[in-house]
Amino acid sequence: MYVERTISSEFERMLSLFRMIAIVGPRQSGKTTFLQNRPQENKDYLLFDDPDIKNLFDRDIKKFEAQYLSKDKFLILDEIQSAEDAGRKLKYLVDTGYKLWITSSSELILSEKVLSYLVGRISILRIYPFNIQEFLRAKNFKVDEQKIINRYIDEHIRYGGYPRVVLTEDIQSKKDLLRNLRETIILKDVAHNFKIDDITNLEKLIEYLAFNISSIVSYDTISKTLRISFPTLRKYLDALEKTYIISHVRPFFRNRTKELSKQPKVFFIDNGILNLTTKDFSVSGKNFENYVFTELLKAGFTPKFWRNKQKNEVDFIVEREREIIPIEVKLNFHKVESGLKTFIKEYSPKESYIAIYDGEEENINLNGCELKVRFVNNIIKELKP
């Protein structure tokens, strides 16, 4: 079953502007399926996990061109991140007149040494595991009934959005798929591509991060706790982020004299991988906060968090057309916390949100700010133009 992705319209728009489009995102998030289901009929497909294809590309681009390319077809180059001298060779192919769609499960393909060759020639789009709108499409749910949507949100929080996991109904099969996917990403995308030999310490770091979701990251504390050198720790964190297991969330600053350090927080890209790592698939405040982060990320926002020296906090800050919008996350809403009140007083936003898992939606006027208590799917609808 193919589920149409929310980037489809953006992809078609970019298709009229660029000869090369890169689709990047986590392994098995649907990148290749998306490209193979484009309406364009003339498409060829090459998987760079095939050693013959990769070796020919690495060894002799002219022979690769003669063997595989045709100017009247779109060519899908799948998982190209491990190719040698990819930037220069892709530039040659595009400038020669070929139409290329490339995929990568690692941001290695977006490194400066690759992109420096492709400036003005390539459009980069990201596909993540299913967002809530795609999740509902996968379940063939068409009616706008919030109580039913909330049951799907519950499943989405517990098992995440990887397409095969979503389309599998059996709970144990979902967990088995997640376990296999997690092992593949760690061994193939993280360890192999970033030349990491110590899988044990890498696993320990992933577990540490999973149990400390939404906490401010202290590199010194992690280094001492796990007995990993500081340079190695930074290498591991960089690899985990570039292979879409985690994402760093930076602090929001406007008044640097009042607001706290520059240390980030860490969230997981997919709740299923997070919950598999902690071995807890129940819904908690922490994994619900992680879920809200993932939906904001998939909607195209770069969430930040806010904390001042008095330890007042707001879970997420997003910016939309120069507007600052604070978002608090609560399983159930009972009262407006001091952190959000302080932020509203300090920055005077026009609107703010409280993301809820359970309860009732409502609007509250707070010092001239419209505070909207909403379920996650409705926050995304209202934030997106």
Helices and strands as residue ranges (DSSP letters): H 8-15, E 20-24, H 31-36, E 43-47, H 51-59, H 61-68, E 74-78, G 80-82, H 86-96, E 99-104, G 107-110, H 112-115, E 122-126, H 132-138, H 146-159, H 163-166, H 171-184, I 185-192, H 199-211, H 219-226, H 230-242, E 246-249, E 265-268, H 271-278, H 285-298, E 304-307, E 313-320, E 323-332, H 338-347, E 351-358, E 362-366, E 369-375, H 376-383
